[in-house]
């Protein structure tokens, strides 16, 4: 349950989880006990899934919740902790007060500050009742004796005491308080999005110290280590949630696909391990809250290399030929795709965002939506990183962003090179 102090790391946990989408074991079921105890444990299991604890605290092929997942960052490596009830290497000696302090105050059992890689800035909003239920669940699972790996952070980032200054500036503990001007459903959605769901861990722009910029909550952010862009959840231009039906938002969160599009990349892991296990009532509440946050203000765009107008015009014929050869069979000649199978490319906000890294990454690496109960055998897209050059990828993405009624800026080969992860200097 640990996240870092800096922007690159604040989002890498979710991104890293996407690498293990099809190889993770299912989370363990709670052991049986007295009826009242079991009821609390079952509720705690549900809340742990909503909070997506499994994705960060489980290594590929490892024991559930035993920790050890490496999070590579520009400042060193962080390793997630063992949260099984093992008394020596896990949280077996933690009391419910210790667990509450970790979630609510961002402090370990010994009182040391947790790195904000553990999203205590969100979890502080969780109620004591919910925290106690989660504690009961983690106490009920099988203990795993696995020592925690020490972080490998460069100086001065390895000095935990310096976190006091960060906390003073950017952290205020406090449970979520209902807004009396809003409905019960809206408040439930806000509690989940802002608290357990910690959506702003990815979908926000952060300052140089890794804190969410003022006024930038869930307004989109770059995931630099994985080179994906988590789109703004408030911008109608980037996600258009304000213009979506609640049902379409719920379908996307629950199954990974909807009539309006599909999730790929890091978000696939979130749907796979967390959102598909979230109740329809709670997903609807989240959708209602997210729709209410929609606004016309556009988020800041990361810097990028843009082609000149003549360069962009020269790319269009090549892009059209590549699209016809590789893309039209699935996404259709008119770009409308096949609903819930092949996402539409015409009037698709994820294609038209000002920063084009996501369509670039999809052409290069391909991918699948998550396998969920509502979409158990998802259709995927093959990778073209070996077949197409940087110039060709730039051409086809540029063509897609300008074809039909799409009107987005052209893409340069330099941005494709960055999308491959190859240094440009």
Secondary structure as UniProt FT lines:
FT   HELIX           7..10
FT   HELIX           12..17
FT   HELIX           18..20
FT   TURN            21..23
FT   HELIX           35..50
FT   TURN            51..52
FT   HELIX           53..56
FT   TURN            60..61
FT   TURN            64..65
FT   STRAND          70..73
FT   TURN            74..75
FT   STRAND          76..79
FT   TURN            87..89
FT   TURN            92..93
FT   HELIX           96..105
FT   TURN            109..110
FT   HELIX           120..123
FT   TURN            124..125
FT   HELIX           128..140
FT   STRAND          152..153
FT   TURN            155..158
FT   HELIX           160..162
FT   HELIX           163..170
FT   TURN            180..181
FT   HELIX           184..191
FT   HELIX           192..196
FT   HELIX           199..201
FT   TURN            208..209
FT   TURN            214..215
FT   TURN            217..218
FT   STRAND          221..223
FT   TURN            224..227
FT   STRAND          228..230
FT   TURN            236..239
FT   HELIX           241..243
FT   HELIX           246..255
FT   STRAND          257..258
FT   TURN            259..260
FT   STRAND          261..262
FT   HELIX           266..273
FT   HELIX           275..277
FT   HELIX           280..292
FT   HELIX           309..326
FT   HELIX           328..331
FT   TURN            333..334
FT   TURN            339..341
FT   TURN            346..347
FT   HELIX           349..352
FT   HELIX           357..365
FT   STRAND          367..368
FT   TURN            373..374
FT   STRAND          380..381
FT   TURN            385..387
FT   HELIX           390..402
FT   TURN            404..405
FT   HELIX           413..419
FT   TURN            420..421
//
